[in-house]
Amino acid sequence: MTVFFQSLVNALQWGSFYALIALGYSMVYGVLMLFNFAHGDVFMVGAYISFIVATALTALAAAGTIAIPGWVVLLLTIVCAMMLNAIVGIIIERVGYRPLREAPRASAAITGLMIGIILETGVLAIMGAQRAKFPSLIQSVTYDVGGVFITNKKIMIVLVSIVLMLALDQFVKKTKWGMAMRAMAFDYTVVPLMGVPANVIAALTFAIGSGLAASAGCLFGVAYPVLDPYMGIVFGWKAFVAAILGGRGSILGATLAGFLLGFIEIFVALIFPSTMRDFIAYSIILLILTFRPHGFFGEPHSARLRL
Amino acid sequence: MPLLEIKDLSIRFGGLQAVKNYNLTMNPGDIRGLIGPNGAGKTTVFNMMTGILTPTEGQVLLNNWSIEGFQPYQIAARGIGRTFQNLCLWRHMTVLEHVKMACYSKITYGLFGAFFGGARRKREETQMTNKAMDLLALVKLDQFADQLVGNLPYGAQRRMEIARALATDPKILLLDEPTAGMNPEELDQIMEIIRLVHGEYKMAILLIEHRLKFVMELCERIQALVFGEVIAEGEPEEIRNHPQVIEAYLGKEIEY
């Protein structure tokens, strides 16, 4: 039983990463009808931006310029990384996707793959081939809850993820931009005639997706402090699977499927040898998709952004 | 100074001259009709007026402001509102959300305010909701405000489109076949609503219509467009008896 709960805690943390990244895939698809295949690498860039910000802030704190506790540094890092990565997302949309708005979908998919390679090799060129060591911002504290070990980092990761997801939910549900995103999912022609700048909404969609990916990158760095330029590839693919499993365009779907993916991976590893983890986990998901090809909250003829 | 001035508007798609030398002058409170057979270029005129298509020649002036070089969203925000021949709806959104969406350019709170600017956001949102509800009451849809728009009957969706166009605070309202596919009962309703909008808001309205009875009852002046050219212009009575219009458009269907 303790093993079960221990795995549950781990799965929640692991699922948070998938969910945060899957949201970016699903939102962009829901609004613009294209998958941003560079999104896994956007996550990686977010992790590296977090690494740079965190390292700089820690250095400043160590030099005595500013005396701030680790928690504050972490919070600042997340906020800065999200904002900077949002800019990265806006640039990707402007340079990579906007010129292809009317082009066949395959062109946009290939653009995504190319942008991914550019990001990977760009980070490789700038940061070097050696792995980056994410600074330890907060002291790890382990709580023993009836035999289940919960670290403060895990609590923080899950909490931050949930707060961000709730904020996104409110944003899409309540604000004028959220409404515009949901409307844009249906057409590019009519929405501008209601006085809505469609290009701004498209850029904003990318910005939010990239911001969420950066938060995942930062939290990932806190939990697994070793970064390399190719870390985004497999992670990106898995989060993409979560976005499909949740149902394209569905915010709730992407969130739940992200967590489900985390659960499946962790529990498969609990039962089977860890070398077989992904083999079995993704066979299970393939099976689920056989019976629900549109995902949990997907609709056969529509993949529009919805809550 | 007229509210709207269109001078020699022309557009060519490759070898096809879709609209040629279209002229129109409208003052505040005018209600005009644009008739013509299918493919005559009526919707093309609307598309050029709203910035979806760029005319090959000519200009559109709204209060002496040329729309040339502006994006559709900017033109819409400056006061040209329209509805569509084929309904353009966002099925996953409620009726109220549709109308509020059209208030987009009037909402001033920023991204930061969306999360942290509680009072201002709330005030603006309430204002917009009230405005949207008023417009929905005008088109008699206020009791369906929270319904998904896809669940409404066809005639009601059409009326919702008018409310949505009005929410952009247009100075001139372009209605593209507002009665397409409607039954007689819905027809009376939509006529009443257009009269109300015209009467209460003193709104300038330009109407594309196929139903001649409808357009002749509503409009003060009518233009007939055939193959992209205006072949007749005048009061309903003149248009009805204009030989070229009868020949090109009415055919044998002069039942009244």
Contacts between the chains, C-beta under 8 A, distances in Angstrom:
chain1	res1	chain2	res2	distance
A	167	B	115	6.9
A	171	B	114	6.6
A	171	B	115	7.6
A	174	B	114	7.9
A	174	B	125	7.7
A	175	B	114	4.5
A	176	B	100	7.7
A	176	B	101	7.6
A	176	B	103	7.7
A	176	B	104	5.3
A	176	B	107	4.9
A	177	B	111	7.3
A	177	B	114	7.1
A	179	B	93	7.2
A	179	B	97	5.7
A	179	B	100	6.6
A	179	B	101	5.0
A	179	B	104	7.8
A	180	B	101	6.6
A	180	B	104	6.2
A	182	B	90	6.5
A	182	B	92	6.2
A	182	B	93	5.8
A	182	B	97	7.8
A	183	B	90	4.6
A	183	B	93	6.5
A	183	B	98	8.0
A	183	B	101	5.4
A	185	B	90	7.3
A	185	B	92	7.5
A	186	B	88	7.6
A	186	B	89	7.5
A	186	B	90	4.6
A	186	B	91	7.2
A	187	B	88	6.3
A	189	B	52	6.4
A	189	B	72	7.9
A	189	B	88	7.5
A	190	B	84	6.8
A	190	B	88	4.1
A	191	B	101	7.9
A	192	B	51	7.9
A	192	B	71	6.6
A	192	B	72	3.9
A	192	B	73	4.0
A	192	B	76	6.6
A	193	B	50	5.7
A	193	B	52	7.6
A	193	B	72	5.6
A	193	B	73	7.5
A	193	B	76	5.0
A	193	B	81	7.8
A	193	B	82	6.1
A	194	B	73	7.9
A	194	B	76	6.2
A	194	B	101	5.7
A	194	B	102	4.3
A	194	B	104	6.3
A	194	B	164	6.8
A	194	B	167	7.8
A	194	B	168	5.9
A	195	B	73	5.5
A	195	B	76	4.3
A	195	B	77	4.2
A	195	B	102	6.7
A	195	B	104	5.2
A	195	B	105	3.5
A	195	B	106	7.9
A	195	B	168	5.2
A	196	B	73	5.7
A	196	B	101	7.0
A	196	B	104	4.6
A	196	B	105	7.4
A	197	B	71	7.0
A	197	B	73	4.6
A	197	B	74	8.0
A	198	B	73	6.9
A	302	B	91	7.6
A	304	B	90	8.0
A	304	B	91	7.7
A	304	B	92	5.7
A	305	B	92	8.0
A	306	B	92	4.7
